[in-house]
Amino acid sequence: MAYIPPTPEDLQVLKDELGYTGKQMAALACVGEQHWLKYTGGATPRSLEFSNLFHMAAVLELSEDDLERIHQRMRAIGASLAP
């Protein structure tokens, strides 16, 4: 699968649409707040990794039950997750 990441402008539009702070967007993308800033601007913005964008989309689209089922599967695989 070819992956072309969203542009910094695309990510800013999403942030604005959600009404999230930079800190909330960083948590959604599973990155630190300083890393989030690198995805949304600066002289040489970074590209958002596929896995981070996938996580963002999953959290935004899946129901709480779906997410819990995934967390249960992760635990079954051996991960330790706090409730």
HTML snippet that shows the backbone in 3Dmol.js (N, CA, C, O; Angstrom):
<script src="https://3Dmol.org/build/3Dmol-min.js"></script>
<div id="view" style="width:600px;height:400px;position:relative"></div>
<script>
const pdb = `
ATOM      1  N   MET A   1       0.846  -1.171   0.000  1.00  0.00           N
ATOM      2  CA  MET A   1       0.000   0.000   0.000  1.00  0.00           C
ATOM      3  C   MET A   1       0.897   1.241   0.000  1.00  0.00           C
ATOM      4  O   MET A   1       1.813   1.361   0.813  1.00  0.00           O
ATOM      5  N   ALA A   2       0.625   2.121  -0.889  1.00  0.00           N
ATOM      6  CA  ALA A   2       1.346   3.394  -0.926  1.00  0.00           C
ATOM      7  C   ALA A   2       0.687   4.341   0.067  1.00  0.00           C
ATOM      8  O   ALA A   2      -0.539   4.442   0.115  1.00  0.00           O
ATOM      9  N   TYR A   3       1.487   5.025   0.848  1.00  0.00           N
ATOM     10  CA  TYR A   3       0.960   5.949   1.853  1.00  0.00           C
ATOM     11  C   TYR A   3       1.530   7.335   1.607  1.00  0.00           C
ATOM     12  O   TYR A   3       2.746   7.529   1.602  1.00  0.00           O
ATOM     13  N   ILE A   4       0.662   8.270   1.408  1.00  0.00           N
ATOM     14  CA  ILE A   4       1.050   9.677   1.319  1.00  0.00           C
ATOM     15  C   ILE A   4       0.434  10.353   2.530  1.00  0.00           C
ATOM     16  O   ILE A   4      -0.791  10.421   2.635  1.00  0.00           O
ATOM     17  N   PRO A   5       1.252  10.855   3.447  1.00  0.00           N
ATOM     18  CA  PRO A   5       0.712  11.415   4.687  1.00  0.00           C
ATOM     19  C   PRO A   5      -0.039  12.722   4.454  1.00  0.00           C
ATOM     20  O   PRO A   5       0.164  13.408   3.453  1.00  0.00           O
ATOM     21  N   PRO A   6      -0.914  13.048   5.410  1.00  0.00           N
ATOM     22  CA  PRO A   6      -1.599  14.337   5.308  1.00  0.00           C
ATOM     23  C   PRO A   6      -0.592  15.475   5.435  1.00  0.00           C
ATOM     24  O   PRO A   6       0.455  15.332   6.065  1.00  0.00           O
ATOM     25  N   THR A   7      -0.923  16.581   4.838  1.00  0.00           N
ATOM     26  CA  THR A   7      -0.055  17.758   4.921  1.00  0.00           C
ATOM     27  C   THR A   7      -0.238  18.426   6.290  1.00  0.00           C
ATOM     28  O   THR A   7      -1.213  18.154   6.991  1.00  0.00           O
ATOM     29  N   PRO A   8       0.695  19.293   6.661  1.00  0.00           N
ATOM     30  CA  PRO A   8       0.503  20.063   7.891  1.00  0.00           C
ATOM     31  C   PRO A   8      -0.822  20.826   7.877  1.00  0.00           C
ATOM     32  O   PRO A   8      -1.481  20.966   8.907  1.00  0.00           O
ATOM     33  N   GLU A   9      -1.196  21.311   6.710  1.00  0.00           N
ATOM     34  CA  GLU A   9      -2.463  22.036   6.591  1.00  0.00           C
ATOM     35  C   GLU A   9      -3.654  21.112   6.839  1.00  0.00           C
ATOM     36  O   GLU A   9      -4.621  21.507   7.490  1.00  0.00           O
ATOM     37  N   ASP A  10      -3.586  19.883   6.323  1.00  0.00           N
ATOM     38  CA  ASP A  10      -4.645  18.898   6.553  1.00  0.00           C
ATOM     39  C   ASP A  10      -4.801  18.627   8.049  1.00  0.00           C
ATOM     40  O   ASP A  10      -5.917  18.558   8.564  1.00  0.00           O
ATOM     41  N   LEU A  11      -3.675  18.476   8.737  1.00  0.00           N
ATOM     42  CA  LEU A  11      -3.716  18.195  10.173  1.00  0.00           C
ATOM     43  C   LEU A  11      -4.262  19.385  10.954  1.00  0.00           C
ATOM     44  O   LEU A  11      -4.968  19.209  11.947  1.00  0.00           O
ATOM     45  N   GLN A  12      -3.939  20.579  10.511  1.00  0.00           N
ATOM     46  CA  GLN A  12      -4.465  21.776  11.175  1.00  0.00           C
ATOM     47  C   GLN A  12      -5.970  21.878  10.986  1.00  0.00           C
ATOM     48  O   GLN A  12      -6.689  22.260  11.909  1.00  0.00           O
ATOM     49  N   VAL A  13      -6.452  21.539   9.791  1.00  0.00           N
ATOM     50  CA  VAL A  13      -7.894  21.557   9.536  1.00  0.00           C
ATOM     51  C   VAL A  13      -8.590  20.559  10.463  1.00  0.00           C
ATOM     52  O   VAL A  13      -9.626  20.879  11.047  1.00  0.00           O
ATOM     53  N   LEU A  14      -8.034  19.358  10.601  1.00  0.00           N
ATOM     54  CA  LEU A  14      -8.621  18.362  11.492  1.00  0.00           C
ATOM     55  C   LEU A  14      -8.648  18.881  12.928  1.00  0.00           C
ATOM     56  O   LEU A  14      -9.661  18.755  13.615  1.00  0.00           O
ATOM     57  N   LYS A  15      -7.554  19.457  13.376  1.00  0.00           N
ATOM     58  CA  LYS A  15      -7.475  20.021  14.728  1.00  0.00           C
ATOM     59  C   LYS A  15      -8.567  21.069  14.933  1.00  0.00           C
ATOM     60  O   LYS A  15      -9.254  21.070  15.954  1.00  0.00           O
ATOM     61  N   ASP A  16      -8.716  21.949  13.965  1.00  0.00           N
ATOM     62  CA  ASP A  16      -9.740  22.995  14.047  1.00  0.00           C
ATOM     63  C   ASP A  16     -11.147  22.403  14.050  1.00  0.00           C
ATOM     64  O   ASP A  16     -12.005  22.837  14.819  1.00  0.00           O
ATOM     65  N   GLU A  17     -11.387  21.402  13.179  1.00  0.00           N
ATOM     66  CA  GLU A  17     -12.708  20.773  13.114  1.00  0.00           C
ATOM     67  C   GLU A  17     -13.078  20.096  14.429  1.00  0.00           C
ATOM     68  O   GLU A  17     -14.231  20.137  14.857  1.00  0.00           O
ATOM     69  N   LEU A  18     -12.089  19.476  15.063  1.00  0.00           N
ATOM     70  CA  LEU A  18     -12.334  18.792  16.330  1.00  0.00           C
ATOM     71  C   LEU A  18     -12.394  19.761  17.505  1.00  0.00           C
ATOM     72  O   LEU A  18     -12.952  19.443  18.556  1.00  0.00           O
ATOM     73  N   GLY A  19     -11.816  20.940  17.320  1.00  0.00           N
ATOM     74  CA  GLY A  19     -11.748  21.901  18.415  1.00  0.00           C
ATOM     75  C   GLY A  19     -10.773  21.455  19.496  1.00  0.00           C
ATOM     76  O   GLY A  19     -10.939  21.797  20.667  1.00  0.00           O
ATOM     77  N   TYR A  20      -9.748  20.685  19.100  1.00  0.00           N
ATOM     78  CA  TYR A  20      -8.775  20.146  20.040  1.00  0.00           C
ATOM     79  C   TYR A  20      -7.611  21.105  20.227  1.00  0.00           C
ATOM     80  O   TYR A  20      -7.307  21.920  19.355  1.00  0.00           O
ATOM     81  N   THR A  21      -6.973  20.994  21.371  1.00  0.00           N
ATOM     82  CA  THR A  21      -5.723  21.695  21.618  1.00  0.00           C
ATOM     83  C   THR A  21      -4.593  20.872  21.004  1.00  0.00           C
ATOM     84  O   THR A  21      -4.791  19.724  20.608  1.00  0.00           O
ATOM     85  N   GLY A  22      -3.418  21.467  20.932  1.00  0.00           N
ATOM     86  CA  GLY A  22      -2.258  20.728  20.460  1.00  0.00           C
ATOM     87  C   GLY A  22      -1.978  19.523  21.340  1.00  0.00           C
ATOM     88  O   GLY A  22      -1.590  18.464  20.847  1.00  0.00           O
ATOM     89  N   LYS A  23      -2.171  19.681  22.627  1.00  0.00           N
ATOM     90  CA  LYS A  23      -1.943  18.578  23.569  1.00  0.00           C
ATOM     91  C   LYS A  23      -2.922  17.434  23.305  1.00  0.00           C
ATOM     92  O   LYS A  23      -2.535  16.266  23.341  1.00  0.00           O
ATOM     93  N   GLN A  24      -4.182  17.762  23.041  1.00  0.00           N
ATOM     94  CA  GLN A  24      -5.183  16.734  22.732  1.00  0.00           C
ATOM     95  C   GLN A  24      -4.866  16.030  21.412  1.00  0.00           C
ATOM     96  O   GLN A  24      -5.029  14.815  21.299  1.00  0.00           O
ATOM     97  N   MET A  25      -4.417  16.785  20.422  1.00  0.00           N
ATOM     98  CA  MET A  25      -4.060  16.182  19.138  1.00  0.00           C
ATOM     99  C   MET A  25      -2.849  15.267  19.298  1.00  0.00           C
ATOM    100  O   MET A  25      -2.798  14.196  18.692  1.00  0.00           O
ATOM    101  N   ALA A  26      -1.884  15.675  20.099  1.00  0.00           N
ATOM    102  CA  ALA A  26      -0.710  14.845  20.345  1.00  0.00           C
ATOM    103  C   ALA A  26      -1.128  13.517  20.971  1.00  0.00           C
ATOM    104  O   ALA A  26      -0.634  12.460  20.579  1.00  0.00           O
ATOM    105  N   ALA A  27      -2.040  13.573  21.945  1.00  0.00           N
ATOM    106  CA  ALA A  27      -2.514  12.345  22.587  1.00  0.00           C
ATOM    107  C   ALA A  27      -3.251  11.471  21.582  1.00  0.00           C
ATOM    108  O   ALA A  27      -3.082  10.251  21.581  1.00  0.00           O
ATOM    109  N   LEU A  28      -4.062  12.077  20.732  1.00  0.00           N
ATOM    110  CA  LEU A  28      -4.810  11.340  19.721  1.00  0.00           C
ATOM    111  C   LEU A  28      -3.863  10.624  18.758  1.00  0.00           C
ATOM    112  O   LEU A  28      -4.145   9.511  18.315  1.00  0.00           O
ATOM    113  N   ALA A  29      -2.750  11.262  18.440  1.00  0.00           N
ATOM    114  CA  ALA A  29      -1.780  10.699  17.504  1.00  0.00           C
ATOM    115  C   ALA A  29      -0.722   9.835  18.189  1.00  0.00           C
ATOM    116  O   ALA A  29       0.154   9.278  17.529  1.00  0.00           O
ATOM    117  N   CYS A  30      -0.808   9.726  19.519  1.00  0.00           N
ATOM    118  CA  CYS A  30       0.171   8.937  20.295  1.00  0.00           C
ATOM    119  C   CYS A  30       1.587   9.474  20.127  1.00  0.00           C
ATOM    120  O   CYS A  30       2.536   8.709  19.954  1.00  0.00           O
ATOM    121  N   VAL A  31       1.716  10.775  20.180  1.00  0.00           N
ATOM    122  CA  VAL A  31       3.037  11.402  20.115  1.00  0.00           C
ATOM    123  C   VAL A  31       3.113  12.465  21.205  1.00  0.00           C
ATOM    124  O   VAL A  31       2.094  12.873  21.762  1.00  0.00           O
ATOM    125  N   GLY A  32       4.313  12.901  21.496  1.00  0.00           N
ATOM    126  CA  GLY A  32       4.487  13.991  22.440  1.00  0.00           C
ATOM    127  C   GLY A  32       4.043  15.304  21.822  1.00  0.00           C
ATOM    128  O   GLY A  32       3.984  15.453  20.602  1.00  0.00           O
ATOM    129  N   GLU A  33       3.734  16.249  22.696  1.00  0.00           N
ATOM    130  CA  GLU A  33       3.243  17.543  22.212  1.00  0.00           C
ATOM    131  C   GLU A  33       4.264  18.231  21.300  1.00  0.00           C
ATOM    132  O   GLU A  33       3.884  18.842  20.302  1.00  0.00           O
ATOM    133  N   GLN A  34       5.542  18.137  21.630  1.00  0.00           N
ATOM    134  CA  GLN A  34       6.570  18.754  20.787  1.00  0.00           C
ATOM    135  C   GLN A  34       6.643  18.080  19.418  1.00  0.00           C
ATOM    136  O   GLN A  34       6.878  18.742  18.407  1.00  0.00           O
ATOM    137  N   HIS A  35       6.440  16.765  19.390  1.00  0.00           N
ATOM    138  CA  HIS A  35       6.430  16.077  18.098  1.00  0.00           C
ATOM    139  C   HIS A  35       5.232  16.514  17.268  1.00  0.00           C
ATOM    140  O   HIS A  35       5.338  16.693  16.055  1.00  0.00           O
ATOM    141  N   TRP A  36       4.091  16.683  17.929  1.00  0.00           N
ATOM    142  CA  TRP A  36       2.907  17.122  17.189  1.00  0.00           C
ATOM    143  C   TRP A  36       3.184  18.431  16.465  1.00  0.00           C
ATOM    144  O   TRP A  36       2.789  18.611  15.313  1.00  0.00           O
ATOM    145  N   LEU A  37       3.863  19.337  17.145  1.00  0.00           N
ATOM    146  CA  LEU A  37       4.179  20.632  16.530  1.00  0.00           C
ATOM    147  C   LEU A  37       5.023  20.460  15.279  1.00  0.00           C
ATOM    148  O   LEU A  37       4.903  21.241  14.334  1.00  0.00           O
ATOM    149  N   LYS A  38       5.879  19.440  15.266  1.00  0.00           N
ATOM    150  CA  LYS A  38       6.729  19.192  14.093  1.00  0.00           C
ATOM    151  C   LYS A  38       5.918  18.682  12.903  1.00  0.00           C
ATOM    152  O   LYS A  38       6.345  18.828  11.757  1.00  0.00           O
ATOM    153  N   TYR A  39       4.757  18.087  13.161  1.00  0.00           N
ATOM    154  CA  TYR A  39       3.907  17.597  12.077  1.00  0.00           C
ATOM    155  C   TYR A  39       3.059  18.709  11.474  1.00  0.00           C
ATOM    156  O   TYR A  39       2.554  18.579  10.360  1.00  0.00           O
ATOM    157  N   THR A  40       2.908  19.796  12.211  1.00  0.00           N
ATOM    158  CA  THR A  40       1.979  20.836  11.763  1.00  0.00           C
ATOM    159  C   THR A  40       2.645  22.140  11.365  1.00  0.00           C
ATOM    160  O   THR A  40       1.959  23.127  11.099  1.00  0.00           O
ATOM    161  N   GLY A  41       3.954  22.163  11.319  1.00  0.00           N
ATOM    162  CA  GLY A  41       4.582  23.406  10.894  1.00  0.00           C
ATOM    163  C   GLY A  41       6.081  23.409  11.045  1.00  0.00           C
ATOM    164  O   GLY A  41       6.719  22.363  11.166  1.00  0.00           O
ATOM    165  N   GLY A  42       6.625  24.597  11.034  1.00  0.00           N
ATOM    166  CA  GLY A  42       8.066  24.759  11.091  1.00  0.00           C
ATOM    167  C   GLY A  42       8.666  24.786   9.706  1.00  0.00           C
ATOM    168  O   GLY A  42       7.972  24.610   8.705  1.00  0.00           O
ATOM    169  N   ALA A  43       9.954  25.008   9.664  1.00  0.00           N
ATOM    170  CA  ALA A  43      10.645  25.111   8.381  1.00  0.00           C
ATOM    171  C   ALA A  43      10.639  23.786   7.625  1.00  0.00           C
ATOM    172  O   ALA A  43      10.526  23.772   6.399  1.00  0.00           O
ATOM    173  N   THR A  44      10.760  22.678   8.343  1.00  0.00           N
ATOM    174  CA  THR A  44      10.764  21.362   7.713  1.00  0.00           C
ATOM    175  C   THR A  44       9.846  20.422   8.499  1.00  0.00           C
ATOM    176  O   THR A  44      10.314  19.621   9.308  1.00  0.00           O
ATOM    177  N   PRO A  45       8.540  20.525   8.254  1.00  0.00           N
ATOM    178  CA  PRO A  45       7.606  19.677   8.996  1.00  0.00           C
ATOM    179  C   PRO A  45       7.846  18.199   8.728  1.00  0.00           C
ATOM    180  O   PRO A  45       8.240  17.809   7.628  1.00  0.00           O
ATOM    181  N   ARG A  46       7.603  17.382   9.750  1.00  0.00           N
ATOM    182  CA  ARG A  46       7.743  15.937   9.622  1.00  0.00           C
ATOM    183  C   ARG A  46       6.455  15.348   9.054  1.00  0.00           C
ATOM    184  O   ARG A  46       5.390  15.960   9.135  1.00  0.00           O
ATOM    185  N   SER A  47       6.568  14.167   8.486  1.00  0.00           N
ATOM    186  CA  SER A  47       5.409  13.444   7.979  1.00  0.00           C
ATOM    187  C   SER A  47       4.860  12.556   9.082  1.00  0.00           C
ATOM    188  O   SER A  47       5.619  11.899   9.795  1.00  0.00           O
ATOM    189  N   LEU A  48       3.545  12.536   9.222  1.00  0.00           N
ATOM    190  CA  LEU A  48       2.896  11.704  10.223  1.00  0.00           C
ATOM    191  C   LEU A  48       2.950  10.253   9.754  1.00  0.00           C
ATOM    192  O   LEU A  48       2.539   9.930   8.640  1.00  0.00           O
ATOM    193  N   GLU A  49       3.461   9.392  10.620  1.00  0.00           N
ATOM    194  CA  GLU A  49       3.576   7.973  10.290  1.00  0.00           C
ATOM    195  C   GLU A  49       2.189   7.349  10.086  1.00  0.00           C
ATOM    196  O   GLU A  49       1.206   7.782  10.687  1.00  0.00           O
ATOM    197  N   PHE A  50       2.134   6.344   9.245  1.00  0.00           N
ATOM    198  CA  PHE A  50       0.898   5.635   8.957  1.00  0.00           C
ATOM    199  C   PHE A  50       0.252   5.122  10.239  1.00  0.00           C
ATOM    200  O   PHE A  50      -0.954   5.280  10.433  1.00  0.00           O
ATOM    201  N   SER A  51       1.045   4.512  11.113  1.00  0.00           N
ATOM    202  CA  SER A  51       0.488   3.917  12.333  1.00  0.00           C
ATOM    203  C   SER A  51      -0.147   4.972  13.231  1.00  0.00           C
ATOM    204  O   SER A  51      -1.167   4.709  13.867  1.00  0.00           O
ATOM    205  N   ASN A  52       0.441   6.156  13.289  1.00  0.00           N
ATOM    206  CA  ASN A  52      -0.138   7.225  14.105  1.00  0.00           C
ATOM    207  C   ASN A  52      -1.448   7.730  13.502  1.00  0.00           C
ATOM    208  O   ASN A  52      -2.414   7.976  14.224  1.00  0.00           O
ATOM    209  N   LEU A  53      -1.475   7.883  12.193  1.00  0.00           N
ATOM    210  CA  LEU A  53      -2.704   8.320  11.536  1.00  0.00           C
ATOM    211  C   LEU A  53      -3.786   7.249  11.650  1.00  0.00           C
ATOM    212  O   LEU A  53      -4.960   7.567  11.840  1.00  0.00           O
ATOM    213  N   PHE A  54      -3.394   5.991  11.536  1.00  0.00           N
ATOM    214  CA  PHE A  54      -4.345   4.893  11.683  1.00  0.00           C
ATOM    215  C   PHE A  54      -4.970   4.928  13.079  1.00  0.00           C
ATOM    216  O   PHE A  54      -6.182   4.769  13.222  1.00  0.00           O
ATOM    217  N   HIS A  55      -4.150   5.133  14.097  1.00  0.00           N
ATOM    218  CA  HIS A  55      -4.653   5.215  15.465  1.00  0.00           C
ATOM    219  C   HIS A  55      -5.631   6.377  15.609  1.00  0.00           C
ATOM    220  O   HIS A  55      -6.697   6.224  16.206  1.00  0.00           O
ATOM    221  N   MET A  56      -5.274   7.529  15.067  1.00  0.00           N
ATOM    222  CA  MET A  56      -6.155   8.691  15.137  1.00  0.00           C
ATOM    223  C   MET A  56      -7.514   8.376  14.508  1.00  0.00           C
ATOM    224  O   MET A  56      -8.558   8.644  15.103  1.00  0.00           O
ATOM    225  N   ALA A  57      -7.492   7.813  13.312  1.00  0.00           N
ATOM    226  CA  ALA A  57      -8.725   7.512  12.601  1.00  0.00           C
ATOM    227  C   ALA A  57      -9.553   6.476  13.361  1.00  0.00           C
ATOM    228  O   ALA A  57     -10.776   6.594  13.440  1.00  0.00           O
ATOM    229  N   ALA A  58      -8.892   5.463  13.916  1.00  0.00           N
ATOM    230  CA  ALA A  58      -9.609   4.427  14.661  1.00  0.00           C
ATOM    231  C   ALA A  58     -10.298   5.014  15.881  1.00  0.00           C
ATOM    232  O   ALA A  58     -11.468   4.721  16.129  1.00  0.00           O
ATOM    233  N   VAL A  59      -9.598   5.830  16.640  1.00  0.00           N
ATOM    234  CA  VAL A  59     -10.185   6.420  17.838  1.00  0.00           C
ATOM    235  C   VAL A  59     -11.349   7.337  17.480  1.00  0.00           C
ATOM    236  O   VAL A  59     -12.347   7.392  18.198  1.00  0.00           O
ATOM    237  N   LEU A  60     -11.219   8.049  16.379  1.00  0.00           N
ATOM    238  CA  LEU A  60     -12.291   8.962  15.971  1.00  0.00           C
ATOM    239  C   LEU A  60     -13.510   8.239  15.396  1.00  0.00           C
ATOM    240  O   LEU A  60     -14.623   8.760  15.470  1.00  0.00           O
ATOM    241  N   GLU A  61     -13.317   7.057  14.828  1.00  0.00           N
ATOM    242  CA  GLU A  61     -14.398   6.380  14.115  1.00  0.00           C
ATOM    243  C   GLU A  61     -15.017   5.199  14.851  1.00  0.00           C
ATOM    244  O   GLU A  61     -16.208   4.938  14.682  1.00  0.00           O
ATOM    245  N   LEU A  62     -14.252   4.482  15.656  1.00  0.00           N
ATOM    246  CA  LEU A  62     -14.759   3.271  16.289  1.00  0.00           C
ATOM    247  C   LEU A  62     -15.545   3.593  17.555  1.00  0.00           C
ATOM    248  O   LEU A  62     -15.291   4.594  18.225  1.00  0.00           O
ATOM    249  N   SER A  63     -16.489   2.738  17.864  1.00  0.00           N
ATOM    250  CA  SER A  63     -17.270   2.905  19.092  1.00  0.00           C
ATOM    251  C   SER A  63     -16.427   2.512  20.303  1.00  0.00           C
ATOM    252  O   SER A  63     -15.377   1.884  20.169  1.00  0.00           O
ATOM    253  N   GLU A  64     -16.901   2.888  21.469  1.00  0.00           N
ATOM    254  CA  GLU A  64     -16.214   2.498  22.711  1.00  0.00           C
ATOM    255  C   GLU A  64     -16.141   0.976  22.819  1.00  0.00           C
ATOM    256  O   GLU A  64     -15.124   0.436  23.255  1.00  0.00           O
ATOM    257  N   ASP A  65     -17.202   0.283  22.427  1.00  0.00           N
ATOM    258  CA  ASP A  65     -17.200  -1.180  22.470  1.00  0.00           C
ATOM    259  C   ASP A  65     -16.142  -1.751  21.533  1.00  0.00           C
ATOM    260  O   ASP A  65     -15.434  -2.693  21.890  1.00  0.00           O
ATOM    261  N   ASP A  66     -16.035  -1.182  20.332  1.00  0.00           N
ATOM    262  CA  ASP A  66     -15.016  -1.642  19.380  1.00  0.00           C
ATOM    263  C   ASP A  66     -13.620  -1.433  19.952  1.00  0.00           C
ATOM    264  O   ASP A  66     -12.773  -2.323  19.877  1.00  0.00           O
ATOM    265  N   LEU A  67     -13.383  -0.260  20.522  1.00  0.00           N
ATOM    266  CA  LEU A  67     -12.066   0.027  21.087  1.00  0.00           C
ATOM    267  C   LEU A  67     -11.754  -0.898  22.250  1.00  0.00           C
ATOM    268  O   LEU A  67     -10.616  -1.346  22.389  1.00  0.00           O
ATOM    269  N   GLU A  68     -12.735  -1.191  23.082  1.00  0.00           N
ATOM    270  CA  GLU A  68     -12.510  -2.110  24.200  1.00  0.00           C
ATOM    271  C   GLU A  68     -12.195  -3.511  23.697  1.00  0.00           C
ATOM    272  O   GLU A  68     -11.344  -4.194  24.265  1.00  0.00           O
ATOM    273  N   ARG A  69     -12.871  -3.947  22.639  1.00  0.00           N
ATOM    274  CA  ARG A  69     -12.587  -5.251  22.058  1.00  0.00           C
ATOM    275  C   ARG A  69     -11.140  -5.310  21.547  1.00  0.00           C
ATOM    276  O   ARG A  69     -10.463  -6.326  21.707  1.00  0.00           O
ATOM    277  N   ILE A  70     -10.681  -4.234  20.944  1.00  0.00           N
ATOM    278  CA  ILE A  70      -9.299  -4.178  20.467  1.00  0.00           C
ATOM    279  C   ILE A  70      -8.339  -4.205  21.657  1.00  0.00           C
ATOM    280  O   ILE A  70      -7.315  -4.888  21.615  1.00  0.00           O
ATOM    281  N   HIS A  71      -8.665  -3.472  22.705  1.00  0.00           N
ATOM    282  CA  HIS A  71      -7.817  -3.476  23.902  1.00  0.00           C
ATOM    283  C   HIS A  71      -7.757  -4.874  24.513  1.00  0.00           C
ATOM    284  O   HIS A  71      -6.702  -5.300  24.982  1.00  0.00           O
ATOM    285  N   GLN A  72      -8.880  -5.586  24.511  1.00  0.00           N
ATOM    286  CA  GLN A  72      -8.891  -6.956  25.022  1.00  0.00           C
ATOM    287  C   GLN A  72      -7.989  -7.849  24.180  1.00  0.00           C
ATOM    288  O   GLN A  72      -7.268  -8.691  24.716  1.00  0.00           O
ATOM    289  N   ARG A  73      -8.030  -7.667  22.872  1.00  0.00           N
ATOM    290  CA  ARG A  73      -7.164  -8.448  21.983  1.00  0.00           C
ATOM    291  C   ARG A  73      -5.698  -8.126  22.258  1.00  0.00           C
ATOM    292  O   ARG A  73      -4.855  -9.023  22.267  1.00  0.00           O
ATOM    293  N   MET A  74      -5.397  -6.870  22.479  1.00  0.00           N
ATOM    294  CA  MET A  74      -4.031  -6.462  22.790  1.00  0.00           C
ATOM    295  C   MET A  74      -3.558  -7.129  24.084  1.00  0.00           C
ATOM    296  O   MET A  74      -2.415  -7.577  24.176  1.00  0.00           O
ATOM    297  N   ARG A  75      -4.444  -7.189  25.079  1.00  0.00           N
ATOM    298  CA  ARG A  75      -4.105  -7.853  26.341  1.00  0.00           C
ATOM    299  C   ARG A  75      -3.882  -9.350  26.104  1.00  0.00           C
ATOM    300  O   ARG A  75      -2.965  -9.940  26.675  1.00  0.00           O
ATOM    301  N   ALA A  76      -4.722  -9.962  25.261  1.00  0.00           N
ATOM    302  CA  ALA A  76      -4.582 -11.385  24.964  1.00  0.00           C
ATOM    303  C   ALA A  76      -3.246 -11.679  24.277  1.00  0.00           C
ATOM    304  O   ALA A  76      -2.678 -12.759  24.443  1.00  0.00           O
ATOM    305  N   ILE A  77      -2.761 -10.725  23.518  1.00  0.00           N
ATOM    306  CA  ILE A  77      -1.475 -10.876  22.847  1.00  0.00           C
ATOM    307  C   ILE A  77      -0.322 -10.724  23.841  1.00  0.00           C
ATOM    308  O   ILE A  77       0.790 -11.190  23.594  1.00  0.00           O
ATOM    309  N   GLY A  78      -0.603 -10.068  24.964  1.00  0.00           N
ATOM    310  CA  GLY A  78       0.430  -9.951  25.995  1.00  0.00           C
ATOM    311  C   GLY A  78       0.684  -8.546  26.497  1.00  0.00           C
ATOM    312  O   GLY A  78       1.529  -8.347  27.370  1.00  0.00           O
ATOM    313  N   ALA A  79      -0.028  -7.568  25.963  1.00  0.00           N
ATOM    314  CA  ALA A  79       0.180  -6.184  26.398  1.00  0.00           C
ATOM    315  C   ALA A  79      -0.464  -5.964  27.761  1.00  0.00           C
ATOM    316  O   ALA A  79      -1.406  -6.658  28.145  1.00  0.00           O
ATOM    317  N   SER A  80       0.055  -5.005  28.462  1.00  0.00           N
ATOM    318  CA  SER A  80      -0.541  -4.581  29.728  1.00  0.00           C
ATOM    319  C   SER A  80      -1.091  -3.183  29.495  1.00  0.00           C
ATOM    320  O   SER A  80      -0.346  -2.259  29.169  1.00  0.00           O
ATOM    321  N   LEU A  81      -2.411  -3.033  29.667  1.00  0.00           N
ATOM    322  CA  LEU A  81      -3.068  -1.756  29.448  1.00  0.00           C
ATOM    323  C   LEU A  81      -3.822  -1.367  30.693  1.00  0.00           C
ATOM    324  O   LEU A  81      -4.551  -2.182  31.258  1.00  0.00           O
ATOM    325  N   ALA A  82      -3.662  -0.148  31.124  1.00  0.00           N
ATOM    326  CA  ALA A  82      -4.451   0.359  32.249  1.00  0.00           C
ATOM    327  C   ALA A  82      -5.856   0.650  31.750  1.00  0.00           C
ATOM    328  O   ALA A  82      -6.026   1.104  30.619  1.00  0.00           O
ATOM    329  N   PRO A  83      -6.867   0.396  32.575  1.00  0.00           N
ATOM    330  CA  PRO A  83      -8.250   0.660  32.129  1.00  0.00           C
ATOM    331  C   PRO A  83      -8.513   2.132  31.904  1.00  0.00           C
ATOM    332  O   PRO A  83      -9.622   2.511  31.530  1.00  0.00           O
TER     333      PRO A  83
END
`;
const viewer = $3Dmol.createViewer("view");
viewer.addModel(pdb, "pdb");
viewer.setStyle({}, {cartoon: {color: "spectrum"}});
viewer.zoomTo();
viewer.render();
</script>
